[in-house]
């Protein structure tokens, strides 16, 4: 678990990462704090997401997005618009 915490800390720098077990089925609470110690984002993840490299990448990407939203640098509606545009392109390539 400590090596995963170090990986997350490196990937999410300059934020401080804390992993706390929080569920009966292997869930962990991932907490990100800024340099002043203020909590920026908390997310509950399954232990399996932290042990699989591909899933861990998804967790990091999601946390990056959550930080951008929490800091007001990205609006949730922008994310929805980007997803909608990406879905439209996927359909164009299939036809």
C-alpha positions in Angstrom: 0.0 0.0 0.0 2.9 2.3 0.7 4.3 1.9 -2.8 0.9 2.8 -4.2 0.8 5.9 -2.1 4.2 6.9 -3.3 3.2 6.4 -7.0 0.0 8.4 -6.4 2.0 11.2 -4.7 4.4 11.3 -7.6 1.7 11.4 -10.2 -0.4 14.0 -8.4 2.3 16.3 -7.2 2.2 18.9 -5.8 -0.8 17.6 -3.9 -0.3 15.5 -0.8 -1.9 12.1 -1.0 -3.4 10.1 1.9 -4.8 6.5 1.5 -7.1 5.4 4.2 -8.8 2.0 4.4 -12.5 2.7 4.7 -14.7 -0.3 3.7 -15.3 -4.0 4.5 -14.7 -4.9 0.8 -11.2 -3.4 0.3 -12.2 0.2 -0.4 -9.8 3.0 0.3 -10.3 6.7 0.7 -7.9 8.7 -1.4 -7.5 12.3 -0.1 -5.7 15.1 -1.9 -4.5 18.1 0.0 -2.8 21.2 -1.2 0.5 22.5 0.1 -1.2 24.3 2.9 -2.9 21.1 4.0 -6.4 22.1 2.8 -8.4 19.1 1.6 -9.1 19.5 -2.2 -10.5 16.1 -3.2 -11.6 12.9 -1.6 -12.6 9.8 -3.6 -13.4 6.3 -2.5 -11.8 3.6 -4.7 -11.7 -0.1 -4.7 -8.5 -1.8 -3.7 -8.4 -3.6 -7.2 -8.2 -0.1 -8.8 -5.0 0.5 -7.0 -3.3 -2.8 -7.8 -4.0 -2.9 -11.6 -1.8 -0.5 -13.6 -4.5 0.3 -16.1 -7.1 1.0 -13.5 -4.6 3.0 -11.4 -4.1 5.2 -14.4 -7.8 5.8 -14.6 -7.9 6.7 -10.9 -5.1 9.2 -11.4 -6.8 10.7 -14.5 -10.1 11.0 -12.6 -8.4 12.6 -9.6 -6.7 15.1 -12.0 -10.1 16.0 -13.4 -11.6 16.3 -9.9 -8.8 18.7 -8.9 -9.4 20.8 -11.9 -13.1 21.0 -11.1 -12.5 21.6 -7.4 -10.2 24.5 -8.2 -12.6 26.0 -10.7 -10.3 25.4 -13.7 -12.8 23.1 -15.4 -16.5 23.1 -15.4 -18.4 19.8 -15.3 -20.5 20.9 -18.3 -17.3 21.2 -20.3 -16.5 17.6 -19.5 -19.9 16.5 -20.6 -19.5 18.5 -23.9 -16.1 16.9 -24.5 -17.5 13.4 -23.9 -20.4 14.1 -26.2 -18.1 15.4 -29.0 -15.8 12.3 -28.6 -18.8 10.0 -28.9 -19.9 11.8 -32.1 -16.4 11.2 -33.6 -16.5 7.6 -32.6 -19.8 7.1 -34.5 -18.4 9.0 -37.6 -15.4 6.5 -37.8 -17.7 3.5 -37.6 -19.9 4.4 -40.5 
